[in-house]
């Protein structure tokens, strides 16, 4: 996903887009191609995320599309006031690029676990959440940001995730994207972000279910008739995410689609509060919490 992001901003600059990239003293070993080619469009603000978002608001007000790149919590919780007052309130074209969503930086501990970020950003009424599952969804999300020119929160995993889609995803088709469609399945798995990778890995074990990914959500809580119609075809709906269940994608979705879901078997698969305090690799943490096993149990 990070490589797709880098390719996108390089391509955008080559096509003349007014892009600025701001970072909080990180991105080494990844962002150098952009820095070397477009040094005047790059600012390392240092370990000062509040200042970074304030600067981004000023640049965006002058017509730039601004990307604020940092690790998970640092450009969200540490700079929440600036995100709320400077960017969201003024509806400015700033994309908060959050690396290492969920527990991708698991071995660095709780300070680096982005497990409440959906809950925070959901409260900002003008900001859209962009949570791609792979590189193809990442590019679609970035196209969305440029098309709407309004605040967005782009939640990326670390890097190297396999693509779960074979073909590029057109923005017009991004309301929801089928990952897997099987014959006569009564179970629909709906994922966002890295939840798509979790569901795709379970599918390889031979379980029968249909799977759609929703990479763009959160802004303007307007129900999709297409999703309402899709949901009506299934008896069981499983919502998968790498975030605390109480405030994440699943709670947003069940609130918004309550009427369509009330006669269905619905289960949210995400982090319980037990994730707090667990330190180790992402695989270790996911294994300790049993997300894949929990999903598999509801597919039986």
DAKAFEN-V802171 format. One record per residue. N is the residue number from 1. PSI is psi in whole degrees, -180 to 180 (* if undefined). D_LAST is the distance of its C-alpha to the last C-alpha in whole Angstrom. Layout:
n-><N:N>
psi-><PSI:PSI>
d_last-><D_LAST:D_LAST>
//
This chain:
n-><1:2:3:4:5:6:7:8:9:10:11:12:13:14:15:16:17:18:19:20:21:22:23:24:25:26:27:28:29:30:31:32:33:34:35:36:37:38:39:40:41:42:43:44:45:46:47:48:49:50:51:52:53:54:55:56:57:58:59:60:61:62:63:64:65:66:67:68:69:70:71:72:73:74:75:76:77:78:79:80:81:82:83:84:85:86:87:88:89:90:91:92:93:94:95:96:97:98:99:100:101:102:103:104:105:106:107:108:109:110:111:112:113:114:115:116:117:118:119:120:121:122:123:124:125:126:127:128:129:130:131:132:133:134:135:136:137:138:139:140:141:142:143:144:145:146:147:148:149:150:151:152:153:154:155:156:157:158:159:160:161:162:163:164:165:166:167:168:169:170:171:172:173:174:175:176:177:178:179:180:181:182:183:184:185:186:187:188:189:190:191:192:193:194:195:196:197:198:199:200:201:202:203:204:205:206:207:208:209:210:211:212:213:214:215:216:217:218:219:220:221:222:223:224:225:226:227:228:229:230:231:232:233:234:235:236:237:238:239:240:241:242:243:244:245:246:247:248:249:250:251:252:253:254:255:256:257:258:259:260:261:262:263:264:265:266:267:268:269:270:271:272:273:274:275:276:277:278:279:280:281:282:283:284:285:286:287:288:289:290:291:292:293:294:295:296:297:298:299:300>
psi-><-41:-39:-38:-41:-47:-45:-38:-48:-31:-44:-40:-43:-39:-24:6:11:143:83:136:136:121:138:158:59:47:-176:7:139:2:-43:1:-39:-39:-44:-42:-38:-31:62:-29:-6:18:135:123:104:-17:-172:73:68:-34:-44:-38:-45:-34:-43:-40:-41:-43:-44:-42:-35:-16:11:3:150:117:134:124:106:126:-180:138:-88:-20:-36:14:-76:-41:-26:31:-38:-42:-37:-41:-52:-41:-38:-58:-47:-37:3:47:149:73:130:114:112:108:113:144:46:159:-128:35:-32:44:-40:-12:-5:-175:-32:-24:3:112:82:0:8:-39:-45:-40:-52:-28:-25:-13:112:-17:4:130:138:127:111:80:154:-20:-173:-34:-40:-33:-47:-38:-42:-40:-36:-39:-47:-46:-29:-33:-24:58:172:136:151:108:111:109:154:-174:-59:161:11:141:149:136:-5:144:-34:157:153:119:143:-36:-16:14:7:-47:152:123:130:-38:132:118:165:130:32:138:3:130:123:126:123:164:150:-141:-14:-29:-37:-39:-48:-40:-35:-35:-36:-30:-14:3:7:148:116:160:149:123:147:140:98:-15:119:176:-37:138:93:71:124:146:123:-33:-41:-39:-46:-39:-48:-36:-17:-2:152:-31:132:123:125:125:132:161:72:160:132:-32:-32:15:-152:-43:-43:-36:-46:-44:-31:-45:-36:31:-46:-37:-23:-12:-20:14:162:114:135:135:127:111:-162:135:175:-12:-16:-27:123:-11:127:133:-174:162:-43:-39:-45:-45:-39:-39:-35:-18:36:-45:-40:-38:-43:-46:-37:-32:-6:-9:*>
d_last-><32:35:37:36:37:40:41:41:43:45:45:46:49:50:50:52:49:51:48:49:46:47:45:46:47:44:43:45:44:42:44:47:47:48:50:52:52:53:54:56:52:51:51:50:51:50:48:49:46:47:50:48:46:50:51:48:49:53:52:50:52:55:52:50:47:46:43:43:41:40:37:34:36:40:40:38:39:42:43:42:45:46:43:43:47:48:45:43:46:48:45:46:45:43:40:39:37:35:34:31:29:27:27:28:32:30:33:35:34:33:36:35:31:31:28:30:31:29:30:34:34:33:36:38:39:40:37:35:32:31:28:27:24:27:30:30:29:32:34:33:33:37:38:37:39:42:41:41:44:42:41:37:35:34:31:31:29:32:32:31:27:26:26:23:25:27:30:32:31:33:34:34:30:29:28:25:24:21:20:17:17:15:16:15:12:11:10:13:13:17:18:22:24:22:19:19:20:17:14:16:16:12:12:15:12:11:8:9:10:14:15:19:21:24:26:29:29:31:34:35:32:33:30:29:29:27:24:24:24:21:19:20:18:15:13:11:13:12:16:16:20:22:24:24:22:25:27:25:23:21:23:26:23:22:26:27:24:24:25:23:20:21:19:16:13:14:14:16:15:18:21:22:26:25:25:29:31:29:31:30:28:26:23:24:24:20:20:21:19:16:15:13:11:11:9:7:6:6:4:0>
//
